Amino acid sequence: MRIGNVELNTPKIVGVITSVDEVDMAEKAGADILEIRMDLIPKKEDVIRFFKEVANTTSLPIIATNRLKSEGGSFVDSEDQRISMLISVMEYANAVDIELRAAEIGFVMDKARKSGILSIVSYHDFSETPTKEKMLEILKDARHIGDIPKLAVMATALSDVISLLEVTLQAQKPLCVIAMGPIGKHSRVIAPLYGSALTYGYVSGAAKAPGQLSIRKLRNALDTLVN
């Protein structure tokens, strides 16, 4: 399976960007793929222009994400507006991220297939790490709907990270798993060794998710451990 021109046969680093200026920085830091967080772009009327500029600036594949507020995002307008914005940029993206619990997931999936782009079906739990059985069920449900399931859970103990890694070994690939928070920070480097295809890093400023590492730190670590 591939996202754009990038084959997911080895772990890939997704650079999370919120400005066109970060594209070159992400490339130089070692990103393989870019994620544009639409919900973090200040002026929503600039979103399509933003995607056009990024697509014209780089050859890296682009993931379009407009994250639900209940799953750690910042989009504050209506759900109809959120989904409409996401669909409006599909022609400039190589993959779209849609939450498993999104009300309009079926509609988004249909549009993604018609646009010929991959789908990442995501699930975020910011309070805990579910049981292994529950995590396997979530991943199975997400895969049934889309192409790549993404599971991000909050680690409150090292045993949570171990549970997530065990699930990663058992689950069908490709997939993406993340243990969020300070205790789970190392999972962003370790999970790829267990089969997680994607790991997300920020370019500059603050992390975009709890425990997220910079692209450069991820690149250095993965080059040492994986490549």
C-alpha positions in Angstrom: 0.0 0.0 0.0 1.2 3.5 -0.7 0.2 7.1 0.0 0.9 9.1 -3.1 4.4 8.1 -4.2 5.4 6.7 -0.8 5.3 2.9 -0.3 4.4 1.9 3.3 6.9 -1.0 3.4 9.0 0.7 6.1 7.9 3.2 8.9 7.2 6.6 7.5 7.4 10.0 9.3 4.4 12.3 8.9 5.2 16.0 9.3 2.3 18.0 10.7 2.2 21.4 9.1 0.0 24.5 9.6 1.8 26.9 7.3 3.4 26.8 3.8 6.7 28.0 5.4 6.9 24.7 7.2 6.9 22.6 4.1 10.6 23.1 3.3 11.5 22.8 7.0 9.6 19.4 7.2 11.4 18.1 4.1 14.8 19.1 5.4 14.1 17.6 8.8 13.3 14.2 7.2 9.5 14.0 6.8 8.3 11.4 4.3 4.7 12.6 4.2 2.9 15.8 5.2 -0.3 16.2 7.2 -2.2 19.5 6.8 -4.2 20.1 9.9 -7.0 22.2 8.5 -8.5 22.8 12.0 -5.3 24.6 13.0 -5.3 27.0 10.0 -6.5 30.4 11.4 -8.5 31.6 8.4 -10.7 28.9 7.1 -11.3 30.8 3.8 -7.6 30.2 3.1 -7.7 26.4 3.3 -8.0 25.6 -0.4 -5.3 28.1 -1.4 -3.1 26.6 1.3 -3.5 23.1 -0.1 -2.8 24.4 -3.6 0.4 26.1 -2.5 1.6 23.1 -0.6 0.9 20.8 -3.5 2.8 23.1 -5.9 5.7 23.4 -3.4 6.5 19.8 -2.7 6.4 16.2 -4.1 5.7 14.7 -0.7 2.3 13.1 -0.3 -0.4 15.1 1.6 -2.8 13.9 4.2 -5.8 16.1 4.7 -7.1 16.3 8.3 -9.8 18.4 9.8 -9.8 17.1 13.4 -13.0 16.8 15.5 -12.8 18.9 18.7 -13.9 15.9 20.7 -10.8 14.0 19.4 -8.2 16.6 20.1 -9.0 19.0 17.2 -9.7 22.7 17.1 -12.5 23.0 14.6 -15.3 24.9 16.2 -17.9 25.4 13.4 -20.7 22.9 12.5 -20.0 19.3 11.5 -21.5 20.0 8.1 -18.9 22.8 7.6 -16.1 20.5 8.8 -16.9 17.7 6.4 -17.5 20.1 3.5 -14.1 21.6 4.0 -12.5 18.2 4.1 -14.1 17.1 0.9 -13.2 20.4 -0.8 -9.5 19.7 -0.6 -9.5 16.0 -1.7 -8.3 16.9 -5.2 -5.1 18.2 -3.7 -4.5 15.4 -1.2 -3.3 11.8 -1.4 -5.1 10.7 1.7 -7.8 11.9 4.1 -8.1 11.3 7.8 -11.6 10.8 9.2 -12.6 9.8 12.7 -14.2 6.4 13.2 -16.9 8.1 15.3 -17.6 10.9 12.8 -21.3 11.0 11.9 -20.6 11.4 8.2 -17.8 8.9 7.9 -19.7 6.9 5.2 -20.2 10.0 3.1 -16.5 11.0 3.4 -15.3 7.5 2.5 -17.5 7.5 -0.6 -16.0 10.8 -1.7 -12.4 9.6 -1.0 -12.9 6.5 -3.1 -14.3 8.5 -6.0 -11.3 10.9 -5.7 -8.9 7.9 -5.8 -7.2 8.7 -2.5 -6.5 6.6 0.6 -8.4 6.9 3.9 -7.0 6.9 7.4 -9.7 6.0 9.9 -8.7 7.4 13.3 -9.8 6.8 16.9 -8.4 8.9 19.8 -8.9 8.2 23.5 -7.4 11.0 25.6 -8.4 9.5 29.0 -7.0 6.0 29.0 -5.7 2.9 27.2 -8.6 0.5 26.5 -8.2 -3.2 27.0 -6.3 -5.2 24.3 -9.6 -6.8 23.2 -11.2 -3.3 22.8 -8.2 -1.9 20.9 -8.2 -4.9 18.5 -11.9 -4.4 18.0 -11.4 -0.7 17.2 -8.7 -1.4 14.7 -10.8 -4.1 13.0 -13.8 -1.7 12.8 -11.6 1.1 11.3 -10.0 -1.3 8.8 -13.5 -2.5 7.7 -14.4 1.0 6.8 -11.1 2.5 5.4 -7.6 1.7 4.3 -5.4 2.4 7.3 -6.7 2.3 10.9 -5.1 4.8 13.3 -5.4 4.3 17.1 -4.1 6.9 19.6 -4.6 6.2 23.3 -3.5 7.9 26.5 -0.8 6.0 28.4 -1.0 6.4 32.2 1.4 3.6 32.9 4.2 1.7 31.1 1.9 -1.3 31.0 -0.4 0.6 28.7 2.4 1.0 26.2 3.2 -2.7 26.4 -0.5 -3.5 25.8 -0.6 -1.2 22.7 2.6 -2.8 21.3 1.2 -6.3 21.8 -1.9 -5.2 19.9 0.2 -3.8 17.2 2.0 -7.2 16.8 -1.3 -9.0 16.5 -3.3 -6.7 14.3 -3.5 -6.7 10.5 -1.1 -4.3 8.8 -0.8 -1.5 7.7 -1.9 0.5 10.7 -0.8 3.4 12.9 -0.7 3.3 16.7 0.3 5.9 19.2 0.5 6.0 23.0 0.0 9.6 23.9 1.3 11.6 26.9 4.7 11.7 28.6 4.7 8.0 29.5 3.9 7.0 26.0 6.3 9.4 24.2 8.8 6.7 23.4 6.0 4.7 21.5 6.4 7.2 18.7 9.8 5.7 18.0 9.2 2.1 19.3 5.8 1.4 17.7 7.2 1.4 14.2 9.5 -1.5 15.2 6.3 -3.5 16.0 4.6 -2.7 12.8 3.1 0.8 13.0 3.4 2.3 9.5 3.2 6.0 10.4 4.6 8.1 13.2 3.7 11.8 13.4 6.1 14.7 14.3 5.9 18.5 14.5 8.0 20.9 12.5 8.5 23.8 14.9 6.9 25.4 17.9 4.8 23.2 20.2 3.8 19.6 19.7 0.4 19.2 18.0 -0.5 16.2 20.3 0.4 15.0 23.8 3.9 13.5 23.7 4.6 14.3 20.1 8.2 14.5 19.1 9.8 16.7 16.4 10.4 15.4 12.9 14.2 15.7 13.3 14.2 13.6 16.6 12.0 11.0 14.9 14.3 10.8 11.9 17.4 10.4 14.0 15.9 7.7 16.1 14.4 5.7 13.2 17.6 6.0 11.2 19.4 4.4 14.1 16.8 1.7 15.0 15.1 0.8 11.7 17.1 1.7 8.7 
